[in-house]
Amino acid sequence: MNNLKLQAFCLLVNLKKLAPVAKELGITAPTVSFHIRSIEEEYGVRLFRTNAGGYRLTEAGEGLYHYASQIVQLQKDMNRFFENLIAGHIGSIRLGASGLPAHIFMPDIIDQVSTAYPDIQISLEVKTAPEIEKKLALQELDFGLIMETKQENPALLYETIGEDSLVLALSPTHDLATKKKISKSDVLENKILLHTSSSSTNHFIEKWLDPFAPSFYTIELDSVSTIKKMLTYGKTLAFLSVTLMEEELESGTLLKKDLNDITLTRKIQLVYPKSRLDNNVDAFVKKVIHSLASENKAIN
């Protein structure tokens, strides 16, 4: 049944007269009467008795009002739910990030979103870039921040928000620590620590090592912290972002060598599904990300 008919009926029960009901709904009094007659004809009952005091319910009217008032309220609650959802007062935001963007951006993003929208539920998954892309394409995540993979998914939108360059990381006790200019052949004479094979960092390192055969010289590990610990033994090398080794550089535990090679520069990308319908929270998340990216560029 048309919800407007039920609204007219319930208002007439409470207001007793046609004119105030018509004013409340923004329709005419004859239209209110038409809606009431339509309900009566549909059920084959009389809903009201009329007298000098206005409209009074019949027994059938009492029964209809019991249910109609609940339906009207549920409709109002549903409308309010979607209004709040679109406005960003309730709901959830599911974020994903690969290692470096998670480290650089996610704490600030989550803090600002939770402060602006305290009723929003926020979740974060930190995985490799290809895994984040896959979850975004399946709409299991709303937004992702990743290092470029060079294999863009056609179901997703990609926005470049910054760049990051890999440097050669090593211990001060490593044989190459005192060498000023390091070549590919120098690197390949040593064991190279790589992150998991599905990571975008690994993709770029293997690209840089080509046309050599890197598999013979590499050790694959599943965490950056493990890689950094292994480097301190002075027997291995790794390619890392400076951002991920700030503490070690400051303490002198590790050193960095900038190889000044453009192939080791990677884009940082904001990624989200093409089919996603933006709401206020989405717009705010994007604004925060671009603002933080601009600040990060200024600092660098």
PyMOL commands that set and color helices and strands:
alter all, ss='L'
color gray80, all
select helices_A, chain A and resi 3-15+18-25+29-43+59-87+99-104+106-116+129-137+184-188+200-209+214-217+224-231+242-251+262-264+280-299
alter helices_A, ss='H'
color red, helices_A
select strands_A, chain A and resi 48-51+54-57+92-97+121-126+143-147+156-170+191-194+218-220+236-241+255-257+265-273
alter strands_A, ss='S'
color yellow, strands_A
deselect
rebuild
show_as cartoon
